[in-house]
Structures are given as C-alpha cells and as structure tokens.
Amino acid sequence: MVTNRQEKRLGMSVDFHKEFVHTENTVFQFTDCPGFPLYLNNLIKGMHGSQIAVFVVDVNGACLESSLWYFRDQIQATRAFGVNKMIFCVNKMDRKTVQWKQHYFEEICAAIKQLLDKMSIKKEYIKGIIPISSFHGDNLNSKSENMAWYSGPTLLQVLDSIQIQIPPKLATKPFKMTVMTDSFKIPMGTIVCGTVVQGLLKKGMKLYCESKNVGWIVLKIQCGQVDIKEASYGMQIGIQLQNAKRKDLMRGDILCAKMEYPIVAPPRFKTIKSLICEVIMTKMVIYSSKKQCATLHIHALRTNGMFIQLISKIAAKSGQIIENPENIGPYDIGTCKIDVTNSTRCRIWCTTYQENSLLGSIIIREDDQIVGMGIIKEIQFN
C-alpha cells in the first residue's frame, strides 16, 4: 500500500496506511504496517486496536532467516496488544526461482511453525498459513490455478471465518476512544481519528479529553468515509467535534464520555506520576542500581519511562520468587516501578490492565528493537 514518494523510492512501507475491504458478510479495515525495523515505531502505532494480525512472509528462506529477529519482534508486539488471531501469508510464490512449487512453501511453513513453537504461541491462535502471490492476486480472494496442490482456504475466506467476540464488560462501560492521529481542521469543525476501546458513541454526545477541562459535542461519526449513527468497541472511526481547536487533541490522548479524574484545583490537574507494571524482558536487563530509561508504547501513546524500583521477580530458570531483586533479566517475570514524569508529553493517560486491556498493555522499546512487554497493575498520581 505505497502512498508517497519516499515509499515508492524505498520500495517498502514507511508509515501505516488504512483501507477498507468489503465482502458479502463483512467490512474489513486493513492497516498496512511497515515491517522494517527502522520503522518499528510506526508498526506499533498502526497495530493498536487491531483484532487480527496478517503477517506477509517472503517465500525466500534466506530473507526469513536474515529477518528472524524483527519478525519475532512483530509477533511479540501483536501479542502484547492482545491480538490472538494470526494469519501467515507466504508471498512471492510467482518468483522465477520458485515457480509456484509446493516444497518451497512447505519449507517456509515449517520454519514459521518452529518459530511460533519456540515463542510458545498456542496453536489455536494460528488461523492459517497460506501461499499467495500478491502481485497476481493468487489465493487472496479466489483460489489459485497455479497452486492446485493447495487445498486450503483463501485469505478472505479465512478472515470471513474468524469470529470477533466483544468483551461484554467493555461494551457496557462509558465510552472511551484513543486518538490515533493528530486532529485536523475542516470548515465545519475539527476531525479526530481513533479507536473505540470501550462503550458506545452516538451523535450529539459530549466528549471530554482526560488531559483538559473542556468538552465538545459530536457532530458527525464516520467509518471508512461513510456516515454512521453510532460506533462501538473495536471500530476505528473519525469524529467531527464542535468548537474543538486543532491543538486541543493529539495522538495518544483519550476521549471519554465522562471525566474519571476531575480537576483537583483549577488550573491544576491530577497527573500520572508512575506505573507499577508486571513485565517480561526479552533483550534487556534492568538493574536495581541504575535508573535505566526506555521508550514505552501504551495504546496509541509513545512516552519515555525510567525504571526506578524493582519490586520482585519470578526467575526464568528456577521459578523462584525473589523480592527486591538486583536485576530482571531476559524472560524473568518482574514487577517494577516506572517513572513517567520526564515524559516528552506534558501529560499522559492510561488505565490498569484489569480495567481495560487495550489501555493497560505496554511495549518497551529501545531504538529499533522491542526489549520487553508488560501490563499496568497500578497507577500512582502526584
């Protein structure tokens, strides 16, 4: 889904892009996310709110072997955000050195299964591994005549067969939406795009931003450039707000139907000081003697965090519970305190994982690698 000059020049996705696909039964919103590690930040931003992950893998085994470490990062990121339905498409079956042959597909298929097994991904999460040619459209919408040996479903058939269950608890809670992109101005008002993470939105409702003491009336709701009357959990929508200014809302803000943390004393706000998180580190060791910094991704928000206290850990090798550990190493499950007051943003908002899994999950990133992930157990305010 190449949309600008930079992507055409590089021959790869740089930012995430959204498009809608209509079938007889369902309307799908596809988000094309970059897979190259340099653009990992855009990958994480784009996948927030997704319910199904479709991984496109090159049939060339050397490509998979050389990119294995960031392919693993992509899978870890989807799991950290609660996506447990995965489809793997083995692409470029039309390549001259492959010529649609079955054994090339089976080699990559075995390598994918081996990786998923090492990562302890449950088999029920894997909805299909499909040989495709995106250039010719083979096995995307209709069965491929070039790969008669493949008897499985096409990509759209697999997508149509997947049932998405909306958590009843989140469907009945007051409306909340994460802002995915910075707002922009049109003559009739300000447009904000985001993902509904709980509750129901209707025209005429008044919405508030958790970081501001102002409210705006919803004038219009759109999904895929089509006007709709209401929006529910999981939908990615655009809403038109009355009298909102362009600078009032930015990526990572949360719009809600009611203020959960009202003003303490004007113009002072109650702000998040630190997070108590349960984390599992994959490529980074946290030491109690150091104050280490990392980039945190919480829903659509990116912020800086500093590990200031290690509370406990379950050692990966022994399974022993250690209080006040000296470090949390790879694949240890640790509880730690993360300070977020030095954030580049003046104010951040999130919830605990128990309250809302989409707002309470975190990905820990260092440069172009995912080094850990976790959940928010407690929020401490100043």
N, C-alpha and C positions, 0 to 999 in steps of 0.2 A: 504494500500500500504506500508507494512512493509519492509524496505530495509536494516536495520543494526541490530547489536546485542542489542543495547540499546532499540530499539523499540520492538524487539522480547521479551526482558526481561520484559518491562513495559506493553506490550500488547496494545500500542497506538502509534499514530504518534507523533513524536517529531519535525521533520523538515518538510518542504514542499517538495513534490515529483511530478514530471510531467510525464504523459504518454499520448500516442495518441490512440484514438479510431476511427476506420473508419466505416462509414455506407455507404449505397448506395448513399446518397445525400451529405454527409458532412464528413469532418475530424475534430474531436473534440480534443482539448488538455485539459485533465483533470489535475488539480493541487490539490493534496490531502494535505489539510492544517490541522494542529493539532487543536483540539477543547479545549484541557485542558488549563485552564487559565495561568498555569506556562509557557506555550509556546506561549503566545499571540503575542509576537514579531515576531515569525516565521509565525503565521497566517496572520498578517498584511502584511509581506513581500511577502508571497505567493499569496495573493489575488490581488496584484497590477496588473492592466491591464486586469483583468477578465471581462467578459461581462455577464455571467450567474452565479448565486450562487445556489449550490445544498446543502441543509442542511440535514444531516442524524441524525434523532432523534430516540432515543430508545423508543420502544413501552411501556416500563415500566413507568408508570406515576410518580412513586417516583423518578426515575432518572431525568425526566424533571423538576420536582418541585425543586429538590436539585440543579440543574444546571441552573436554570432560569436566574440568574443574568449574567452569562457569555454567555448564549445563546443570551440574549439581546445584549450583547457587540458584538457578532459576526454579528448580524443583523445590528447594528449601524455602524460597520466597513465597511460592504459591501455598505451601503447607502452613507457613507462618501466618498467612492471612486467611486460613481456614478453608482453602479450596481443596476439596477431597474427591473431585471428579476430574480425571485426567485422560486425555486422548493424545496419542503419539502418531504423527504422520511422517512416514519415511518418504522424503521428497526426491525429485530428480531421477525417477525411475526411467525417464526417457534418455538419460545420458548415453553417449555413444559407447562408453566402456561398460555400461550396464545392460542396455538393450532389453529392459523390462524383465530380466531373468529373476527367477524366484530365489535362487540361492544367495544373491546379494541382499535381498530383503531379509531373508532368514538370519543371515549373519548379524545385521544391524539389530534385528528384533531380539536376538539372543543377548547382544551387548546391552540393550536397553533394560531387559528383564534382569540381567545380572546387576546392573547399577541400582535399580529400584529395590532389589532384594538386599543389597548392602546397606541401603538407606532405610531399610525396614518399612517401606511403603506397602501397605496392605493390598492384596490382590484385588479386593472389591473396589478399590479406588481407581484401578486401571480399566477404563471403559472400552478401550480398543487400541490396536496398533495397525495402521492402515498404510499400504503402499500407494503413493499418489504421484502424479505429475501436475504440479500447479500451473505450469506453462500450457499444457494441453487440456487440463481440466479432468484428467483421469481419476476416477474414484472420489471426486469431490461431490458432485450432485448425482451423477449416473455411473453405472458400472463400466469398467474399462474393458474394451475388447482386446487391448494389448496385454492385459494381465488376466487371462481366462483362468489361470491357476488359482487366483484369489477368489475365494467363495464368501468372504465376509461382507459386511455392510459398507456403504459409502460413508464419507464424513458426515453429511447432512442426515443420513439415516441414524447414525449413532447419536448425533446431537438431538434429534427428534425423540429418540427413545429414552433419554435421560429425564427423570422426574426431579424437579426442583421443589424441595419442601421448605416452606416459610416457617421459621420458628414461631409458634403461637404466642410466646411470651413477648417477642419483639413486635409482632403485628399489632398488639393491643396497647403498646406503650405510647406516650406522647411523641409526636413527630420530631424526628431529627434527620438532618442531612449534612454530609460532609461536603465542603466546597472543593471541587476538583481543579478548577482553573480560576485565575483571577477574573473578577467581574468586568463586564464591558458595557459601555453606554450606547443606547439607541434613542431615537427621538421620544419614544413612549415611556422610557424608564430604563432601569438597569437590569441586565440579564446575568443570572448566576447559574452555573452548571455544576452538578454534583450527583452524589449517590445517596439514595434514601436508605438509611441504616436502621430505622425503626419507625413505626407508626404510619399514619395516613395523612396525605396532604390534599387539601381541596382549595379551589379558588375562593378568594375572599378571606382566607385565614390570615392572621397576623403572626409574623415570624420575628424572632429575635436572634441576635448573634451573641454567643456566650461571652464575647470579649467587649461588648459595647452595650450601653444602656439605651438602645433605640430599637424600635420595631418598624416593620414595613408590611404593607398589605400585598398579598399575592394577586397580581392582575391576570396572569396567564401561566399555564403549565404546558410544556412541550416535551415530547419524547420522539426522537427521530424526525424533528421538524414538523410534527403533527400535533395539533392542539388536543389536549386531553382534559377531562374534568377532574380527575384525581390521580394521585401517584402513591404507590405502596412500596413495601420493603423490597430492596434489591434493584429497583428501577434507577437508571441513570437519566436524569432529566435536566431541562433548562427551565428556570422560572423567571418571570418578569416581576420586579418589585417596584412598588410605587415610592417615589421620593428618595430612593436609595442613591447614594453617590458612588462613583466608580471606586474610590479609595476606601469605602466602608467595609468591603469584603475582599478577602484574598484567599488563595489556596491554603487549605489546612484549617480554615475557620469552620465552625459548626453552627448551622441554623437550626433553631428549635422552636417548638410551639409555646414553650414556657421557659422562663429563666429558672435554672436549678440552683445557681449560685448568685443570688442578687447582690447588689452593691452593699458594701459594708458601711461606707460613709462617703458621700459624694466629694470629690470625683474618684475616690479610691475603690479599686476592685479587689475582690478576693482572687488571688492568683495561685497557680500551682508552683510549689517550691521544689518538691522532689517526688520520685516514684519508687515504691517498693515493688521490685519485679522478680519473678522467677524466670531465670534464663538458662539456656543451654548454649555454651560457646563451642564453635566448631573450628575456628582458626586463630583464636586469640586467647591469651592467658591474662586474667585480671589479677593483680596483686593488691593485697591489703595495704602494703607500704607505699603504694603510689596512687596518685589521683589521675587515672587514665581517662582520656576523652575519646568519644566515638560519635558517629552520626547516627541518630535514631530516626526511624521511619515509623510513625504512629498514624494509622489510617492514611489520609492524604497529606499529612503534615510531615515535614522534614525539619529536624531541630538538632542542636548539639546537646550532648549529655556527658556528665562526668561521674564516674564510679567513685563514690566517696566512702562506702562501707560495704564489707562482705559479711553477711549475717550468718549464713550457713550454706552447706553444700552436701550433696549426695555424690560420693566419689564414683567415677565411672567404672573403675576396675573392681573395687571391693564392695561397693554398695553401702559403705559405711556413712552414717550421718555425722558430719563434723561441724561443730559450732565455731563461729568466728575463725574461719579458715584463713590460711596465709595466702591462698590463691584459689581461683576457679579456672581449671584447665579444660582442654578440649573434651567435650562430651560429659563433663561434670554438670549436674543439675544444681544450680546455685540460686540462692536468694540474696539480692543485693539492693543497695540504695543508690539511686541515680539522681544527681542534682541537675535540674533543668533551668536554673535561674540565669545561667550565662547564655541562654538561647539567643540566636540572632533575631528572633521574633520578640516583640515586647510581651507577648502573652500566648500561652498555648493551652489547649483544652483537649481532654480525653476522658475516658471512664475506666473503671476496672473491667477486667475480662469477664467477671461474673455478671456484671450489669449488661454489657454488650460486647460480644467477642470481636466485632469489627472495629470498635473504638478502643479496645483494650489489648490488642496484639501489637507487638513491636518487632522490628527487624533492626539489627545492629550492623552497621556498615563501616568499613574502614577503606577509604579510597575506592577502588573498583571491585571490592570483594565483600561478600556477606560473611561476617565473622561470628554471628550469633543471632539468636531469636528468643523471644520470650513472651510472657504475659504480665499485665499490670495487676498486682494483687491489692495494692493500697495507694491512695493518693494523699500527699501531705501538702497543706496550704500554708501560706505565710500569714 
